[in-house]
Amino acid sequence: MERGPAIFTGMVFALFGGALLVWTAVRVRRREPVAAGVRPVASAALAGLAAVAALILGTWCLTHV
């Protein structure tokens, strides 16, 4: 991977994953729904998995610079 795109992609994934993780944690802590029309536990778990996956992808991209 070229340096510029790898850094940009890694930062985008890391920022998205971190923001999604914080947003999900705040919604769960306030007992507000994470997704409309879905069971709260399932939506929080899926959003958490997506956040962790984005953080892992961001880390992977940044380590391959």
N, CA, C and O atoms as CSV, one atom per row, in Angstrom:
chain,resi,resn,atom,element,x,y,z
A,1,MET,N,N,0.834,-1.176,0.000
A,1,MET,CA,C,0.000,0.000,0.000
A,1,MET,C,C,0.883,1.246,0.000
A,1,MET,O,O,1.926,1.271,0.653
A,2,GLU,N,N,0.479,2.245,-0.708
A,2,GLU,CA,C,1.232,3.493,-0.699
A,2,GLU,C,C,1.011,4.205,0.622
A,2,GLU,O,O,-0.006,3.998,1.283
A,3,ARG,N,N,1.954,5.037,1.005
A,3,ARG,CA,C,1.895,5.678,2.317
A,3,ARG,C,C,0.704,6.616,2.482
A,3,ARG,O,O,-0.022,6.514,3.470
A,4,GLY,N,N,0.492,7.513,1.549
A,4,GLY,CA,C,-0.572,8.506,1.679
A,4,GLY,C,C,-1.950,7.891,1.816
A,4,GLY,O,O,-2.658,8.187,2.779
A,5,PRO,N,N,-2.354,7.039,0.875
A,5,PRO,CA,C,-3.667,6.403,0.997
A,5,PRO,C,C,-3.791,5.507,2.228
A,5,PRO,O,O,-4.869,5.415,2.817
A,6,ALA,N,N,-2.706,4.848,2.621
A,6,ALA,CA,C,-2.767,3.976,3.794
A,6,ALA,C,C,-2.992,4.791,5.064
A,6,ALA,O,O,-3.776,4.396,5.928
A,7,ILE,N,N,-2.313,5.912,5.177
A,7,ILE,CA,C,-2.495,6.767,6.351
A,7,ILE,C,C,-3.901,7.343,6.372
A,7,ILE,O,O,-4.561,7.339,7.411
A,8,PHE,N,N,-4.362,7.840,5.231
A,8,PHE,CA,C,-5.706,8.408,5.155
A,8,PHE,C,C,-6.762,7.357,5.496
A,8,PHE,O,O,-7.655,7.611,6.305
A,9,THR,N,N,-6.662,6.184,4.884
A,9,THR,CA,C,-7.642,5.126,5.118
A,9,THR,C,C,-7.603,4.657,6.562
A,9,THR,O,O,-8.649,4.457,7.179
A,10,GLY,N,N,-6.417,4.484,7.098
A,10,GLY,CA,C,-6.283,4.056,8.487
A,10,GLY,C,C,-6.893,5.059,9.451
A,10,GLY,O,O,-7.562,4.670,10.408
A,11,MET,N,N,-6.673,6.337,9.212
A,11,MET,CA,C,-7.235,7.366,10.086
A,11,MET,C,C,-8.757,7.426,9.962
A,11,MET,O,O,-9.452,7.601,10.963
A,12,VAL,N,N,-9.276,7.285,8.754
A,12,VAL,CA,C,-10.730,7.299,8.574
A,12,VAL,C,C,-11.368,6.134,9.318
A,12,VAL,O,O,-12.353,6.322,10.031
A,13,PHE,N,N,-10.821,4.937,9.161
A,13,PHE,CA,C,-11.361,3.775,9.866
A,13,PHE,C,C,-11.242,3.949,11.377
A,13,PHE,O,O,-12.181,3.638,12.109
A,14,ALA,N,N,-10.107,4.439,11.849
A,14,ALA,CA,C,-9.901,4.606,13.286
A,14,ALA,C,C,-10.859,5.658,13.867
A,14,ALA,O,O,-11.447,5.439,14.926
A,15,LEU,N,N,-11.014,6.768,13.194
A,15,LEU,CA,C,-11.921,7.807,13.682
A,15,LEU,C,C,-13.375,7.335,13.656
A,15,LEU,O,O,-14.124,7.573,14.604
A,16,PHE,N,N,-13.768,6.673,12.585
A,16,PHE,CA,C,-15.129,6.154,12.494
A,16,PHE,C,C,-15.390,5.119,13.584
A,16,PHE,O,O,-16.417,5.170,14.261
A,17,GLY,N,N,-14.464,4.186,13.750
A,17,GLY,CA,C,-14.637,3.144,14.760
A,17,GLY,C,C,-14.695,3.715,16.169
A,17,GLY,O,O,-15.523,3.300,16.981
A,18,GLY,N,N,-13.821,4.660,16.455
A,18,GLY,CA,C,-13.834,5.281,17.776
A,18,GLY,C,C,-15.110,6.060,18.035
A,18,GLY,O,O,-15.694,5.966,19.114
A,19,ALA,N,N,-15.544,6.830,17.042
A,19,ALA,CA,C,-16.769,7.616,17.196
A,19,ALA,C,C,-17.985,6.707,17.343
A,19,ALA,O,O,-18.860,6.977,18.166
A,20,LEU,N,N,-18.050,5.645,16.565
A,20,LEU,CA,C,-19.175,4.715,16.661
A,20,LEU,C,C,-19.194,4.017,18.013
A,20,LEU,O,O,-20.260,3.808,18.591
A,21,LEU,N,N,-18.026,3.659,18.514
A,21,LEU,CA,C,-17.943,3.002,19.809
A,21,LEU,C,C,-18.395,3.938,20.930
A,21,LEU,O,O,-19.140,3.526,21.819
A,22,VAL,N,N,-17.951,5.183,20.894
A,22,VAL,CA,C,-18.359,6.160,21.911
A,22,VAL,C,C,-19.857,6.428,21.816
A,22,VAL,O,O,-20.548,6.458,22.834
A,23,TRP,N,N,-20.358,6.623,20.604
A,23,TRP,CA,C,-21.781,6.901,20.414
A,23,TRP,C,C,-22.636,5.747,20.927
A,23,TRP,O,O,-23.642,5.966,21.600
A,24,THR,N,N,-22.236,4.530,20.609
A,24,THR,CA,C,-22.983,3.358,21.058
A,24,THR,C,C,-22.962,3.258,22.582
A,24,THR,O,O,-23.986,2.970,23.202
A,25,ALA,N,N,-21.803,3.495,23.180
A,25,ALA,CA,C,-21.704,3.425,24.641
A,25,ALA,C,C,-22.584,4.475,25.317
A,25,ALA,O,O,-23.221,4.195,26.333
A,26,VAL,N,N,-22.620,5.674,24.757
A,26,VAL,CA,C,-23.459,6.726,25.328
A,26,VAL,C,C,-24.933,6.362,25.205
A,26,VAL,O,O,-25.694,6.540,26.156
A,27,ARG,N,N,-25.345,5.856,24.049
A,27,ARG,CA,C,-26.751,5.475,23.864
A,27,ARG,C,C,-27.151,4.349,24.816
A,27,ARG,O,O,-28.242,4.379,25.386
A,28,VAL,N,N,-26.280,3.362,24.991
A,28,VAL,CA,C,-26.585,2.238,25.874
A,28,VAL,C,C,-26.632,2.720,27.329
A,28,VAL,O,O,-27.505,2.311,28.094
A,29,ARG,N,N,-25.707,3.576,27.698
A,29,ARG,CA,C,-25.669,4.064,29.076
A,29,ARG,C,C,-26.920,4.875,29.429
A,29,ARG,O,O,-27.409,4.809,30.557
A,30,ARG,N,N,-27.432,5.638,28.462
A,30,ARG,CA,C,-28.648,6.428,28.692
A,30,ARG,C,C,-29.918,5.609,28.480
A,30,ARG,O,O,-31.028,6.119,28.632
A,31,ARG,N,N,-29.747,4.334,28.128
A,31,ARG,CA,C,-30.869,3.421,27.851
A,31,ARG,C,C,-31.743,3.927,26.703
A,31,ARG,O,O,-32.966,3.788,26.729
A,32,GLU,N,N,-31.102,4.510,25.706
A,32,GLU,CA,C,-31.784,4.955,24.497
A,32,GLU,C,C,-31.540,3.919,23.404
A,32,GLU,O,O,-30.534,3.211,23.444
A,33,PRO,N,N,-32.442,3.821,22.433
A,33,PRO,CA,C,-32.235,2.817,21.382
A,33,PRO,C,C,-31.043,3.168,20.488
A,33,PRO,O,O,-30.803,4.331,20.163
A,34,VAL,N,N,-30.317,2.138,20.108
A,34,VAL,CA,C,-29.188,2.318,19.189
A,34,VAL,C,C,-29.699,2.326,17.753
A,34,VAL,O,O,-29.198,3.078,16.917
A,35,ALA,N,N,-30.693,1.492,17.468
A,35,ALA,CA,C,-31.317,1.449,16.151
A,35,ALA,C,C,-32.822,1.323,16.343
A,35,ALA,O,O,-33.287,0.622,17.241
A,36,ALA,N,N,-33.568,2.001,15.503
A,36,ALA,CA,C,-35.026,1.979,15.627
A,36,ALA,C,C,-35.587,0.656,15.117
A,36,ALA,O,O,-35.204,0.176,14.050
A,37,GLY,N,N,-36.490,0.079,15.887
A,37,GLY,CA,C,-37.177,-1.128,15.456
A,37,GLY,C,C,-36.399,-2.416,15.633
A,37,GLY,O,O,-36.792,-3.452,15.098
A,38,VAL,N,N,-35.300,-2.371,16.374
A,38,VAL,CA,C,-34.474,-3.562,16.588
A,38,VAL,C,C,-34.321,-3.750,18.096
A,38,VAL,O,O,-34.339,-2.783,18.857
A,39,ARG,N,N,-34.171,-4.996,18.514
A,39,ARG,CA,C,-33.970,-5.245,19.948
A,39,ARG,C,C,-32.725,-4.495,20.430
A,39,ARG,O,O,-31.713,-4.480,19.730
A,40,PRO,N,N,-32.779,-3.876,21.608
A,40,PRO,CA,C,-31.657,-3.069,22.101
A,40,PRO,C,C,-30.346,-3.837,22.236
A,40,PRO,O,O,-29.286,-3.313,21.894
A,41,VAL,N,N,-30.406,-5.060,22.726
A,41,VAL,CA,C,-29.179,-5.839,22.905
A,41,VAL,C,C,-28.556,-6.183,21.554
A,41,VAL,O,O,-27.341,-6.082,21.384
A,42,ALA,N,N,-29.377,-6.584,20.606
A,42,ALA,CA,C,-28.867,-6.950,19.281
A,42,ALA,C,C,-28.269,-5.750,18.564
A,42,ALA,O,O,-27.207,-5.859,17.952
A,43,SER,N,N,-28.939,-4.609,18.634
A,43,SER,CA,C,-28.425,-3.432,17.929
A,43,SER,C,C,-27.148,-2.921,18.570
A,43,SER,O,O,-26.233,-2.497,17.864
A,44,ALA,N,N,-27.067,-2.953,19.900
A,44,ALA,CA,C,-25.844,-2.514,20.578
A,44,ALA,C,C,-24.682,-3.454,20.270
A,44,ALA,O,O,-23.555,-3.008,20.057
A,45,ALA,N,N,-24.959,-4.743,20.247
A,45,ALA,CA,C,-23.907,-5.713,19.942
A,45,ALA,C,C,-23.405,-5.562,18.511
A,45,ALA,O,O,-22.199,-5.599,18.265
A,46,LEU,N,N,-24.325,-5.394,17.574
A,46,LEU,CA,C,-23.917,-5.234,16.177
A,46,LEU,C,C,-23.136,-3.941,15.960
A,46,LEU,O,O,-22.141,-3.930,15.234
A,47,ALA,N,N,-23.582,-2.854,16.585
A,47,ALA,CA,C,-22.864,-1.585,16.461
A,47,ALA,C,C,-21.491,-1.682,17.111
A,47,ALA,O,O,-20.516,-1.135,16.596
A,48,GLY,N,N,-21.414,-2.372,18.234
A,48,GLY,CA,C,-20.114,-2.564,18.890
A,48,GLY,C,C,-19.165,-3.389,18.043
A,48,GLY,O,O,-17.976,-3.083,17.955
A,49,LEU,N,N,-19.687,-4.431,17.423
A,49,LEU,CA,C,-18.851,-5.253,16.532
A,49,LEU,C,C,-18.358,-4.453,15.324
A,49,LEU,O,O,-17.200,-4.574,14.924
A,50,ALA,N,N,-19.229,-3.650,14.757
A,50,ALA,CA,C,-18.833,-2.815,13.618
A,50,ALA,C,C,-17.762,-1.809,14.036
A,50,ALA,O,O,-16.828,-1.544,13.278
A,51,ALA,N,N,-17.895,-1.252,15.231
A,51,ALA,CA,C,-16.907,-0.295,15.720
A,51,ALA,C,C,-15.551,-0.963,15.933
A,51,ALA,O,O,-14.518,-0.425,15.536
A,52,VAL,N,N,-15.562,-2.124,16.555
A,52,VAL,CA,C,-14.308,-2.842,16.790
A,52,VAL,C,C,-13.669,-3.269,15.468
A,52,VAL,O,O,-12.450,-3.198,15.313
A,53,ALA,N,N,-14.488,-3.708,14.526
A,53,ALA,CA,C,-13.953,-4.094,13.214
A,53,ALA,C,C,-13.313,-2.901,12.515
A,53,ALA,O,O,-12.255,-3.042,11.900
A,54,ALA,N,N,-13.940,-1.727,12.600
A,54,ALA,CA,C,-13.368,-0.530,11.987
A,54,ALA,C,C,-12.062,-0.145,12.669
A,54,ALA,O,O,-11.111,0.260,12.001
A,55,LEU,N,N,-12.007,-0.268,13.993
A,55,LEU,CA,C,-10.758,0.028,14.701
A,55,LEU,C,C,-9.643,-0.947,14.320
A,55,LEU,O,O,-8.489,-0.547,14.167
A,56,ILE,N,N,-9.985,-2.203,14.170
A,56,ILE,CA,C,-8.985,-3.199,13.768
A,56,ILE,C,C,-8.487,-2.914,12.348
A,56,ILE,O,O,-7.288,-2.990,12.083
A,57,LEU,N,N,-9.408,-2.586,11.438
A,57,LEU,CA,C,-8.997,-2.250,10.069
A,57,LEU,C,C,-8.119,-1.001,10.047
A,57,LEU,O,O,-7.132,-0.947,9.314
A,58,GLY,N,N,-8.472,-0.014,10.836
A,58,GLY,CA,C,-7.652,1.203,10.913
A,58,GLY,C,C,-6.266,0.906,11.440
A,58,GLY,O,O,-5.275,1.416,10.916
A,59,THR,N,N,-6.191,0.091,12.465
A,59,THR,CA,C,-4.891,-0.289,13.023
A,59,THR,C,C,-4.070,-1.067,12.001
A,59,THR,O,O,-2.869,-0.840,11.856
A,60,TRP,N,N,-4.719,-1.976,11.302
A,60,TRP,CA,C,-4.019,-2.757,10.288
A,60,TRP,C,C,-3.455,-1.854,9.188
A,60,TRP,O,O,-2.310,-2.018,8.766
A,61,CYS,N,N,-4.266,-0.905,8.733
A,61,CYS,CA,C,-3.805,0.003,7.676
A,61,CYS,C,C,-2.622,0.844,8.168
A,61,CYS,O,O,-1.658,1.052,7.431
A,62,LEU,N,N,-2.695,1.318,9.392
A,62,LEU,CA,C,-1.626,2.168,9.917
A,62,LEU,C,C,-0.356,1.406,10.210
A,62,LEU,O,O,0.728,1.988,10.170
A,63,THR,N,N,-0.454,0.115,10.504
A,63,THR,CA,C,0.757,-0.661,10.751
A,63,THR,C,C,1.440,-1.097,9.464
A,63,THR,O,O,2.594,-1.524,9.490
A,64,HIS,N,N,0.743,-0.995,8.342
A,64,HIS,CA,C,1.327,-1.370,7.049
A,64,HIS,C,C,1.815,-0.155,6.255
A,64,HIS,O,O,1.897,-0.197,5.027
A,65,VAL,N,N,2.129,0.901,6.952
A,65,VAL,CA,C,2.599,2.126,6.283
A,65,VAL,C,C,4.049,1.964,5.963
A,65,VAL,O,O,4.661,2.870,5.397
